[in-house]
Amino acid sequence: MVHGKPILTDFSFTLGAGERAVLRGKSGSGKSTVLKTLLGLYPLAGGRIYFEDKPLDPSTVQTIRRRAAYIGQEPILGAETVREALTLPFQFKAHRGNKPSERQLIDALQRLHLPPDILDRECRRVSGGEKQRIAIARALLLGKSLYLLDEVTSALDAESKQAVLDVFADPDLTVLSVTHDPDWAARCDVVLELEDGRLTRTLRDGNA
């Protein structure tokens, strides 16, 4: 629910480990709300969300958030420089022992067609498409396995988009995405079509 009003009704789907799914529908159909509800940002008025057979509730939401990365169209990097943005989460107790090396930072950036010298660039001087890829690189460095992606190819050129597509072809990653990009949808195992907060059709591997 948002502001006391139900946004999603008659909505049920299953996403297996390693699967890639895309949510499609008109603006305002509830696509982004699905992603945020899975993170526990919107309360449930009814029904259940399960993650690895455990219901989403106050005692389990942190487990989901530790495994999941939410990346929107305009990610907030939360630091002065790109290097600081990538290493910021590793200042906290949960990740302090896993701080990436310089080589690991560069490798993560290069997977997403970002040059090593971007590490010392101010975050306010990187483009929207670069921010999206930096946010993805940070999630990869954190070892996230579930990715909730909201139009992450919207600001990318063809080469950069291909790099993102290649990263998320990894069978160890589970992806639920919102996009209008037909190239992205074609790479997905599951297509979920929404209308006015209702799931109207589910396609698997291109078949109804």
ABEGO torsion letter per residue (X at the ends): XBGGBBABBGBBBBBBBGBBBBBBEBBGAGAAAAAAAAAGABBBABEBBBBGGBBBBAAAAAAAAAABBBBBABBBAGBABAAAAAAAAAABAAAAAABBBAAAAAAAAAAAGBBAAAAABBAAABBAAAAAAAAAAAAAAAGBABBBBBGAAAABBAAAAAAAAAAAABAABBBBBBBABAAAAAABABBBBBBGGBBABBBBGGBX
